[in-house]
Amino acid sequence: MKLTPDQIEIIQRFVTQNKVTLPTLKDDIVDHLCCEVEHFMSQGKQFEESLRQAVYELAPHGLSYIQQQTFFLLDRKIMINMRKLTFIIGSLASMSMSFGWLLKALQYPGVGNPFFGLGAAAFLLLFLPLLAVTYFKGNKKPMAEKLKMTFGMLSAILIGIAFLARLMHMPGADEVLWAGGIVFIFGFLPALFYNFYKKSISASDSH
């Protein structure tokens, strides 16, 4: 038994009213409900009863719960792919730096410097920022902890770039080192000791 256009519109409105906003998921739910409602109506049930039964069998906890689970699975898949990319970049960058250092130690500076420089740049500019992003998305930390991580990562990147620039005899190393030192001294260290203070207060309160 085929549904009328008005009945299909009722199902679409019902799905929208239940806060299903993801377009592809919304279309899939509407299609599924239409098929199920047609099936129940072919057994002699009324449209409203068929819709209630179809909704209950599909989502006993509500249609919005399906969307929540879908977002959770999508976020989890994105996080897994981001973690893979992070550690692939970290591995390749470390290998490049190590190979460059080996070539320099064996007195092949003309060949070793590019490998070391490329690996160090990838480690500082790609691996560390991606590591920070995966850390923040995978952990629900208080703001003080996030500030400590942010300042620490930023200072490490800036100081690392400054030392790399010096090794590669590039201009601007001193300015970048100044910036990294200021972030470390006036950003990371206060955040670090504030976290120590908060943890000590929490420990004393628990006893």
GIZI-V456920 format. One record per run of one state. SS is the DSSP state (A for helix, B for strand, O for the rest). FROM is the first residue (numbers start at 1). TO is the last residue. If there is no record, write none. Layout:
ss,from,to
SS,FROM,TO
SS,FROM,TO
//
This chain:
ss,from,to
O,1,4
A,5,17
O,18,22
A,23,42
O,43,46
A,47,58
O,59,62
A,63,105
O,106,108
A,109,138
O,139,142
A,143,167
O,168,172
A,173,206
O,207,207
//
